[in-house]
């Protein structure tokens, strides 16, 4: 009976192409040198080479005088076909998702790493089919100062307290802040720092763009078990801003907007009820969320195709905004 072809874990793909590039370069690398450069174990490299020889048919030989590997066929390289169509699609999506980080200091490093991993997969030296066929549409974004990024990421990595001056949305003057950084969050083109604000004795959100005079202190802190921002939103998908209280929402959507809302998951516990009467047809979406301000913004963004039903506080604020917009129309 013919043995089934073994597959290598997908996480080893970049390492295998790294080995391929080193052998093809004619430098006669051995397992020790490859392991040291990739920062892995010699046994892992040895398993990779066995897999390349026995499963992929790579003509790898060992030269005892040079104490290293070489390809018996001088022009041999691992075929791009080693990756499946599914893996190539994933790589294409990853490449395009990098556009989300174009205005941050990590973009160049991330893009360089991606290019080094995928270089062996390229055929003909040009762009791959997915680079212009799987696209992240442009969106408004802002550039983060390198100094800000470096201090914040250092504080996250080392669990160190930072201080900075900050001007909030509702503040006229900058205020001094002392924060234990928990996470960096990306929302609609802007990076935010989520952390414990010592002045407020509670977690708070800060836009990196409005942080000035940032100082990385020597004081460290212990990361709490419940630090993750995702625990606070509990399945709702309205961005980075949350309240301390959960609300029960019921909102009506009409016409084409109802189709758009129905197709998406807005909250972990959402329920959708359809209605069709002589006067109108649409849906009522029912869910809980702690992101009150963002739900109000979301409802208003649909104009006359959306009408809140609950809670009363949402209805009141929505009505106030509608009245104010009406006054602007009379100007």
Secondary structure, 3 states (H helix, E strand, C coil): CCCCCCCCCHHHHHHHHHHHHHHHCCCCCCHHHHHHHHCCCHHHHHHHHHHHHHCCCCCEEEECCCCEEEECCCCCCCCHHHCCHHHHHHHHHHHHHHHHHCCCCHHHHHHHHHHHHHHHHCCCCCCCHHHHCCCCCCCCCCCCCHHHHHHHHHHHHHCEEEEEEECCCCCCCCEEEEEEEEEEEEECCEEEEEEEECCCCEEEEEEHHHEEEEEEEEEECCCCCCCCHHHHHCCCCCCCCCCCCCEEEEEEEEHHHHHHHHCCCCCCCCEEEEEECCCCEEEEEEEEECCHHHHHHHHHCCHHHEEEEECHHHHHHHHHHHHHHHHHHCC
